[in-house]
Amino acid sequence: MAAFPPACPPVTGDPSSPDLPLSQRAPADRGIKDTGASCPDPSSETCPFDESCSVTELPTQRLQKFLARAGIGSRRSCEHLISMGRVTVNGQPVSQPGTRVCPRGDTVCVDGRPVVCTDHQAYLMLNKPSGCLTTMSDPQGRPIVADLLPKPRPPGLFPAGRLDLDTTGLLLFLTDGSLAYRLLHPSRHVPKRYIAVVDGVCTEKDAQLLRRGVLLADGMTKPATVNLLSPRRDAHLNDRRLRQLKKPSTRERVLAAQGQLPTVQSTVAITISEGRKRQVKRMFAHIGRPVLKLHRQTFGPLQLGDLPVGECRPLTAAEIGALYEAVGAEAPVAPRVQRPAPANSSE
């Protein structure tokens, strides 16, 4: 019998025993069907079976990931289901969340009901409105972004990153966890462009501070691209008054909040390549320009365009390919959909 690689230890018990981990069971007991193809190299150390092997090994994944991908719930909630013993694999109860299953061969059930996970991936873009939580469920019944997605919702769909409750703009939804991880990882430097309306006059000196990076509680930010679009002000304010309002006193802020003092706002475009929590708001607060409104225009190669607020749309094939290219990954081959023949077909 051929030697096993370190990642696949040799079977020490009965290969047909249901007590063995799935990765050590015999092919038939793992639900892998005989394809009739011979093992490419029976003497190779990568062959997990004996010399008479006629089974093609299929990829496996963690059980909680499989359940989350099938739309059962989040990975954490799926881990809880597994720990409670409510999940079976090939008829056997499983209590270890790290158990690996073969989506194409193993039969997975939750509370006795079979779970089906397809290979089809979904990619959606939403123009998030203000007042919606970036979550797929909320026990308190507050407005959430999941309410704005089409019904029925693709199983396993989740948002890639988060936007604050009062932040609007582009929010990406997908079912490919690997792609989402790469898009959000700081090492990929995926740019995200925001339009911020800030309090007071944002000067070129302030913009230079943001371009070089500022020191926040969780470390120095990476250099950002900053463009000053327009300081908005009331028509009767002169330049002297603007200089006075650059750093208003507490009294002036109170009067402005009460509507007794004209306010000055600046519109700034900022592009960052990180994804820290509330990073843009914290950066502007660091230079004394609190953010009043924040809107995300782009996410990597994706542009929001003229998508109406509260509406979503599927990504095009070109946009999906651009996302994978942005993180240095190969886009999956889209399956061909066989369309029904026309009613007047001669067949």
Secondary structure, DSSP 8 states (H G I E B T S, - for coil): -----TTS----S-TT-TTS-GGGS-TGGGT----S---S-TTSTT--S-TT--------EEHHHHHHHTTS--HHHHHHHHHTT-EEETTEEE--TT-EE-TTT--EEETTEE----S---EEEEEE-TT-BSSS--TT---BGGGGS-SS--TT-EESS---TT-EEEEEEES-HHHHHHHH-GGG---EEEEEEEES---HHHHHHHHH--EETTEE----EEEEEEEE--TT--HHHHHHHSS--HHHHHHHHTTSS---EEEEEEEES---TTHHHHHHHHTT--EEEEEEEEETTEE-TT--TT-EEE--HHHHHHHHHHTT--------------TT---
